[in-house]
Amino acid sequence: MKLQGKVAVVTGGNSGIGFSIAEELKKEGAQVAIMGRNKKTLDEAKSKLGNGAVAHQGDVTK
């Protein structure tokens, strides 16, 4: 996939399948924004994704 210049928003991106998807999207060149409910794991995931990743705490079920 060529994702340069694209933005991907991944809900549940702080762990599990969501985090793996965020990693792959970033590898393909997308800017990644992750969302999750747990601030601690969200911050850890953002750090692992590296420069350019954005993290937002929230709950999409509400």
C-alpha positions as semicolon CSV with decimal commas, in nm:
position;residue;x (nm);y (nm);z (nm)
1;M;0,000;0,000;0,000
2;K;0,114;0,350;-0,072
3;L;-0,009;0,562;0,213
4;Q;0,226;0,861;0,199
5;G;0,030;1,177;0,275
6;K;-0,267;0,986;0,416
7;V;-0,398;0,996;0,773
8;A;-0,527;0,681;0,943
9;V;-0,740;0,687;1,258
10;V;-0,734;0,360;1,452
11;T;-0,977;0,311;1,739
12;G;-0,847;0,067;1,996
13;G;-0,500;0,146;1,868
14;N;-0,340;0,132;2,211
15;S;-0,319;-0,250;2,221
16;G;-0,378;-0,580;2,048
17;I;-0,501;-0,592;1,690
18;G;-0,558;-0,216;1,679
19;F;-0,197;-0,146;1,773
20;S;-0,070;-0,396;1,514
21;I;-0,281;-0,227;1,247
22;A;-0,148;0,115;1,350
23;E;0,211;-0,016;1,325
24;E;0,156;-0,153;0,974
25;L;-0,016;0,165;0,855
26;K;0,275;0,372;0,985
27;K;0,526;0,141;0,812
28;E;0,338;0,201;0,487
29;G;0,380;0,577;0,528
30;A;0,052;0,692;0,681
31;Q;0,033;0,941;0,963
32;V;-0,137;0,752;1,245
33;A;-0,381;0,875;1,508
34;I;-0,474;0,616;1,770
35;M;-0,761;0,626;2,015
36;G;-0,814;0,427;2,332
37;R;-0,972;0,446;2,675
38;N;-0,667;0,382;2,894
39;K;-0,430;0,681;2,916
40;K;-0,131;0,476;3,033
41;T;-0,144;0,219;2,754
42;L;-0,226;0,493;2,504
43;D;0,088;0,685;2,598
44;E;0,296;0,365;2,577
45;A;0,157;0,283;2,233
46;K;0,221;0,637;2,106
47;S;0,579;0,613;2,226
48;K;0,628;0,276;2,050
49;L;0,483;0,412;1,726
50;G;0,734;0,694;1,735
51;N;0,755;1,034;1,577
52;G;0,443;1,160;1,407
53;A;0,193;0,941;1,591
54;V;-0,094;1,115;1,767
55;A;-0,294;0,969;2,057
56;H;-0,638;1,069;2,183
57;Q;-0,809;0,928;2,489
58;G;-1,176;0,848;2,441
59;D;-1,448;0,585;2,422
60;V;-1,621;0,535;2,087
61;T;-1,893;0,320;2,247
62;K;-2,047;0,623;2,418
